[in-house]
């Protein structure tokens, strides 16, 4: 074989080696990407399980928590009205004077 045949064979070997090297690199890159994706999927699944467990714990804690204490009842308007009616009856019966009635009425309305 001559010089040209040797160069042609070298070119074929070099081209084949390059093609094989590229294919191996591409396949290895795909494997690493699959591993990374699998690891990400596993991490996502674990995060989801953890989120579900936290939600269940919170729901359980809310079910087990005692109810909040009742709010103290504010004095009702009917008490004021009832007091004023009694005061009016005392005045009408003559037990209270006009000044005493006015003083007691102001005291009830101020509270």
MDAnalysis code that builds the backbone (N, CA, C; Angstrom):
import MDAnalysis as mda
import numpy as np

u = mda.Universe.empty(333, n_residues=111, atom_resindex=np.repeat(np.arange(111), 3), trajectory=True)
u.add_TopologyAttr("name", ["N", "CA", "C"] * 111)
u.add_TopologyAttr("resid", np.arange(1, 112))
u.add_TopologyAttr("resname", ["UNK", "UNK", "UNK", "UNK", "UNK", "UNK", "UNK", "UNK", "UNK", "UNK", "UNK", "UNK", "UNK", "UNK", "UNK", "UNK", "UNK", "UNK", "UNK", "UNK", "UNK", "UNK", "UNK", "UNK", "UNK", "UNK", "UNK", "UNK", "UNK", "UNK", "UNK", "UNK", "UNK", "UNK", "UNK", "UNK", "UNK", "UNK", "UNK", "UNK", "UNK", "UNK", "UNK", "UNK", "UNK", "UNK", "UNK", "UNK", "UNK", "UNK", "UNK", "UNK", "UNK", "UNK", "UNK", "UNK", "UNK", "UNK", "UNK", "UNK", "UNK", "UNK", "UNK", "UNK", "UNK", "UNK", "UNK", "UNK", "UNK", "UNK", "UNK", "UNK", "UNK", "UNK", "UNK", "UNK", "UNK", "UNK", "UNK", "UNK", "UNK", "UNK", "UNK", "UNK", "UNK", "UNK", "UNK", "UNK", "UNK", "UNK", "UNK", "UNK", "UNK", "UNK", "UNK", "UNK", "UNK", "UNK", "UNK", "UNK", "UNK", "UNK", "UNK", "UNK", "UNK", "UNK", "UNK", "UNK", "UNK", "UNK", "UNK"])
u.atoms.positions = np.array([
    [0.831, -1.163, 0.000],
    [0.000, 0.000, 0.000],
    [0.875, 1.225, 0.000],
    [0.345, 2.156, -0.640],
    [1.125, 3.369, -0.767],
    [0.765, 4.384, 0.300],
    [1.286, 5.506, 0.080],
    [1.099, 6.610, 1.024],
    [-0.374, 6.989, 1.115],
    [-1.045, 7.030, -0.007],
    [-2.455, 7.422, -0.022],
    [-3.298, 6.362, 0.670],
    [-3.013, 5.106, 0.481],
    [-3.761, 4.036, 1.131],
    [-3.587, 4.096, 2.649],
    [-2.390, 4.389, 3.096],
    [-2.117, 4.490, 4.532],
    [-2.863, 5.664, 5.148],
    [-2.902, 6.772, 4.398],
    [-3.608, 7.968, 4.896],
    [-5.109, 7.709, 4.919],
    [-5.613, 6.973, 3.936],
    [-7.033, 6.683, 3.888],
    [-7.415, 5.784, 5.061],
    [-6.589, 4.767, 5.299],
    [-6.873, 3.890, 6.420],
    [-6.824, 4.655, 7.737],
    [-5.880, 5.551, 7.920],
    [-5.776, 6.372, 9.131],
    [-7.024, 7.240, 9.291],
    [-7.504, 7.786, 8.176],
    [-8.700, 8.632, 8.230],
    [-9.913, 7.817, 8.632],
    [-10.043, 6.596, 8.111],
    [-11.175, 5.740, 8.446],
    [-11.117, 5.361, 9.923],
    [-9.932, 4.996, 10.392],
    [-9.779, 4.616, 11.799],
    [-10.083, 5.811, 12.700],
    [-9.589, 6.982, 12.351],
    [-9.818, 8.180, 13.156],
    [-11.300, 8.550, 13.151],
    [-11.953, 8.464, 11.988],
    [-13.383, 8.775, 11.902],
    [-14.208, 7.811, 12.719],
    [-13.860, 6.513, 12.642],
    [-14.580, 5.511, 13.411],
    [-14.380, 5.734, 14.900],
    [-13.152, 6.025, 15.302],
    [-12.862, 6.266, 16.716],
    [-13.639, 7.484, 17.220],
    [-13.732, 8.512, 16.408],
    [-14.476, 9.710, 16.796],
    [-15.957, 9.391, 16.939],
    [-16.508, 8.644, 15.985],
    [-17.930, 8.293, 16.038],
    [-18.229, 7.445, 17.277],
    [-17.367, 6.467, 17.565],
    [-17.566, 5.607, 18.730],
    [-17.444, 6.426, 20.012],
    [-16.456, 7.293, 20.068],
    [-16.259, 8.133, 21.249],
    [-17.477, 9.027, 21.495],
    [-18.003, 9.630, 20.431],
    [-19.187, 10.489, 20.571],
    [-20.403, 9.693, 21.051],
    [-20.571, 8.486, 20.506],
    [-21.708, 7.661, 20.898],
    [-21.593, 7.251, 22.372],
    [-20.379, 6.867, 22.808],
    [-20.166, 6.486, 24.206],
    [-20.439, 7.689, 25.118],
    [-19.953, 8.851, 24.736],
    [-20.176, 10.053, 25.542],
    [-21.666, 10.390, 25.639],
    [-22.352, 10.286, 24.507],
    [-23.787, 10.576, 24.487],
    [-24.549, 9.575, 25.370],
    [-24.223, 8.281, 25.252],
    [-24.887, 7.261, 26.051],
    [-24.613, 7.470, 27.539],
    [-23.374, 7.793, 27.894],
    [-23.028, 8.036, 29.292],
    [-23.764, 9.277, 29.817],
    [-23.852, 10.304, 28.994],
    [-24.594, 11.505, 29.386],
    [-26.068, 11.208, 29.616],
    [-26.643, 10.372, 28.763],
    [-28.044, 9.975, 28.938],
    [-28.232, 9.178, 30.226],
    [-27.279, 8.301, 30.538],
    [-27.377, 7.530, 31.782],
    [-27.319, 8.457, 32.995],
    [-26.410, 9.425, 32.962],
    [-26.307, 10.364, 34.085],
    [-27.578, 11.202, 34.208],
    [-28.123, 11.578, 33.064],
    [-29.364, 12.362, 33.093],
    [-30.504, 11.523, 33.676],
    [-30.553, 10.235, 33.316],
    [-31.584, 9.353, 33.871],
    [-31.408, 9.196, 35.379],
    [-30.136, 9.055, 35.827],
    [-29.873, 8.954, 37.257],
    [-30.315, 10.230, 37.971],
    [-29.963, 11.377, 37.382],
    [-30.356, 12.653, 37.975],
    [-31.878, 12.768, 38.034],
    [-32.550, 12.345, 36.961],
    [-34.010, 12.411, 36.921],
    [-34.606, 11.464, 37.957],
    [-34.021, 10.261, 38.070],
    [-34.508, 9.306, 39.066],
    [-34.322, 9.863, 40.470],
    [-33.180, 10.478, 40.710],
    [-32.928, 11.073, 42.029],
    [-33.906, 12.214, 42.286],
    [-34.178, 13.021, 41.274],
    [-35.128, 14.127, 41.424],
    [-36.534, 13.591, 41.666],
    [-36.918, 12.541, 40.936],
    [-38.234, 11.931, 41.138],
    [-38.361, 11.383, 42.557],
    [-37.303, 10.735, 43.039],
    [-37.325, 10.197, 44.396],
    [-37.437, 11.337, 45.412],
    [-36.715, 12.418, 45.188],
    [-36.785, 13.568, 46.099],
    [-38.179, 14.194, 46.069],
    [-38.760, 14.298, 44.881],
    [-40.122, 14.845, 44.767],
    [-41.126, 13.953, 45.493],
    [-40.977, 12.645, 45.330],
    [-41.894, 11.714, 45.979],
    [-41.752, 11.805, 47.500],
    [-40.533, 11.922, 47.984],
    [-40.312, 12.044, 49.427],
    [-40.889, 13.354, 49.955],
    [-40.718, 14.426, 49.215],
    [-41.281, 15.716, 49.632],
    [-42.803, 15.640, 49.676],
    [-43.394, 14.962, 48.710],
    [-44.855, 14.803, 48.685],
    [-45.324, 13.989, 49.894],
    [-44.617, 12.881, 50.179],
    [-44.985, 12.063, 51.339],
    [-44.863, 12.870, 52.629],
    [-43.814, 13.660, 52.736],
    [-43.616, 14.477, 53.928],
    [-44.724, 15.513, 54.060],
    [-45.103, 16.115, 52.951],
    [-46.172, 17.118, 52.957],
    [-47.493, 16.473, 53.392],
    [-47.779, 15.277, 52.890],
    [-48.999, 14.581, 53.268],
    [-48.985, 14.216, 54.755],
    [-47.842, 13.779, 55.248],
    [-47.731, 13.424, 56.659],
    [-47.947, 14.658, 57.530],
    [-47.374, 15.796, 57.137],
    [-47.569, 17.036, 57.896],
    [-49.031, 17.450, 57.902],
    [-49.699, 17.325, 56.763],
    [-51.109, 17.696, 56.682],
    [-51.950, 16.785, 57.577],
    [-51.625, 15.500, 57.611],
    [-52.363, 14.578, 58.465],
    [-52.125, 14.900, 59.941],
    [-50.893, 15.242, 60.289],
    [-50.589, 15.588, 61.677],
    [-51.340, 16.847, 62.098],
    [-51.393, 17.827, 61.221],
    [-52.103, 19.062, 61.543],
    [-53.599, 18.798, 61.696],
    [-54.159, 17.984, 60.825],
    [-55.581, 17.671, 60.917],
    [-55.870, 16.925, 62.220],
    [-55.001, 15.992, 62.585],
    [-55.176, 15.244, 63.829],
    [-55.073, 16.182, 65.032],
    [-54.082, 17.077, 65.003],
    [-53.901, 18.014, 66.114],
    [-55.118, 18.923, 66.257],
    [-55.692, 19.336, 65.148],
    [-56.869, 20.196, 65.212],
    [-58.063, 19.430, 65.778],
    [-58.168, 18.148, 65.455],
    [-59.265, 17.340, 65.975],
    [-59.100, 17.106, 67.464],
    [-57.861, 16.979, 67.933],
    [-57.596, 16.670, 69.328],
    [-57.547, 17.908, 70.215],
    [-57.403, 19.083, 69.638],
    [-57.286, 20.306, 70.426],
    [-58.619, 20.618, 71.102],
    [-58.543, 21.082, 72.348],
    [-59.794, 21.442, 73.024],
    [-60.396, 22.682, 72.372],
    [-61.700, 22.807, 72.433],
    [-62.320, 23.978, 71.817],
    [-61.911, 25.244, 72.575],
    [-61.864, 26.357, 71.893],
    [-61.468, 27.593, 72.565],
    [-62.508, 27.964, 73.616],
    [-62.074, 28.642, 74.681],
    [-63.033, 29.009, 75.727],
    [-64.069, 29.982, 75.175],
    [-65.275, 29.917, 75.697],
    [-66.310, 30.820, 75.186],
    [-65.988, 32.265, 75.541],
    [-66.358, 33.140, 74.652],
    [-66.155, 34.562, 74.877],
    [-67.118, 35.044, 75.957],
    [-66.651, 35.923, 76.845],
    [-67.573, 36.439, 77.857],
    [-68.692, 37.222, 77.177],
    [-69.872, 37.000, 77.671],
    [-71.026, 37.651, 77.065],
    [-71.035, 39.130, 77.430],
    [-71.223, 39.947, 76.421],
    [-71.324, 41.386, 76.645],
    [-72.699, 41.679, 77.233],
    [-72.792, 42.694, 78.080],
    [-74.105, 43.010, 78.631],
    [-75.076, 43.325, 77.502],
    [-76.185, 42.703, 77.567],
    [-77.162, 42.848, 76.487],
    [-77.918, 44.157, 76.637],
    [-78.403, 44.631, 75.518],
    [-79.216, 45.853, 75.518],
    [-80.499, 45.648, 76.314],
    [-80.996, 44.404, 76.357],
    [-82.240, 44.147, 77.086],
    [-82.066, 44.410, 78.571],
    [-80.827, 44.210, 79.112],
    [-80.587, 44.518, 80.525],
    [-80.774, 46.005, 80.776],
    [-80.231, 46.826, 79.905],
    [-80.345, 48.280, 80.054],
    [-81.816, 48.685, 79.966],
    [-82.500, 48.130, 79.005],
    [-83.919, 48.463, 78.827],
    [-84.723, 48.004, 80.039],
    [-84.429, 46.808, 80.540],
    [-85.120, 46.289, 81.720],
    [-84.877, 47.163, 82.945],
    [-83.634, 47.592, 83.101],
    [-83.304, 48.456, 84.240],
    [-84.041, 49.790, 84.145],
    [-84.085, 50.326, 82.914],
    [-84.786, 51.602, 82.741],
    [-86.283, 51.444, 83.001],
    [-86.845, 50.301, 82.605],
    [-88.274, 50.066, 82.859],
    [-88.549, 49.975, 84.367],
    [-87.692, 49.266, 85.080],
    [-87.867, 49.167, 86.535],
    [-87.737, 50.539, 87.181],
    [-86.760, 51.304, 86.673],
    [-86.562, 52.652, 87.197],
    [-87.812, 53.500, 86.957],
    [-88.392, 53.364, 85.761],
    [-89.620, 54.106, 85.441],
    [-90.774, 53.684, 86.337],
    [-90.864, 52.410, 86.640],
    [-91.925, 51.935, 87.528],
    [-91.762, 52.485, 88.944],
    [-90.508, 52.549, 89.408],
    [-90.260, 53.118, 90.737],
    [-90.640, 54.604, 90.789],
    [-90.345, 55.292, 89.691],
    [-90.701, 56.718, 89.632],
    [-92.219, 56.878, 89.592],
    [-92.869, 56.022, 88.771],
    [-94.321, 56.102, 88.643],
    [-95.005, 55.768, 89.967],
    [-94.409, 54.873, 90.747],
    [-94.989, 54.507, 92.024],
    [-94.733, 55.579, 93.086],
    [-93.892, 56.552, 92.747],
    [-93.596, 57.633, 93.681],
    [-92.471, 57.311, 94.632],
    [-91.771, 56.241, 94.394],
    [-90.658, 55.870, 95.272],
    [-89.449, 56.749, 94.986],
    [-89.251, 57.097, 93.701],
    [-88.119, 57.945, 93.307],
    [-88.621, 59.327, 92.923],
    [-87.819, 60.327, 93.224],
    [-88.137, 61.688, 92.780],
    [-87.605, 61.850, 91.370],
    [-87.943, 62.954, 90.743],
    [-87.480, 63.237, 89.381],
    [-85.959, 63.322, 89.343],
    [-85.342, 63.928, 90.351],
    [-83.879, 64.063, 90.399],
    [-83.205, 62.698, 90.582],
    [-83.747, 61.869, 91.460],
    [-83.199, 60.530, 91.665],
    [-83.347, 59.689, 90.405],
    [-84.487, 59.803, 89.761],
    [-84.734, 59.088, 88.506],
    [-83.706, 59.491, 87.456],
    [-83.488, 60.800, 87.307],
    [-82.543, 61.298, 86.297],
    [-81.123, 60.831, 86.610],
    [-80.746, 60.856, 87.889],
    [-79.395, 60.432, 88.277],
    [-79.195, 58.946, 87.990],
    [-80.165, 58.120, 88.365],
    [-80.061, 56.681, 88.130],
    [-80.088, 56.350, 86.641],
    [-80.900, 57.078, 85.890],
    [-80.995, 56.874, 84.444],
    [-79.637, 57.196, 83.796],
    [-79.016, 58.292, 84.179],
    [-77.712, 58.673, 83.625],
    [-76.676, 57.626, 83.973],
    [-76.750, 57.109, 85.191],
    [-75.795, 56.090, 85.639],
    [-75.942, 54.807, 84.805],
    [-77.176, 54.390, 84.551],
    [-77.423, 53.183, 83.748],
    [-76.962, 53.372, 82.300],
    [-77.265, 54.524, 81.734],
    [-76.891, 54.781, 80.329],
    [-75.385, 54.950, 80.168],
    [-74.683, 55.405, 81.195],
    [-73.229, 55.597, 81.120],
    [-72.489, 54.262, 81.156],
    [-73.087, 53.253, 81.758],
    [-72.371, 51.967, 81.861],
    [-72.615, 51.090, 80.677],
])
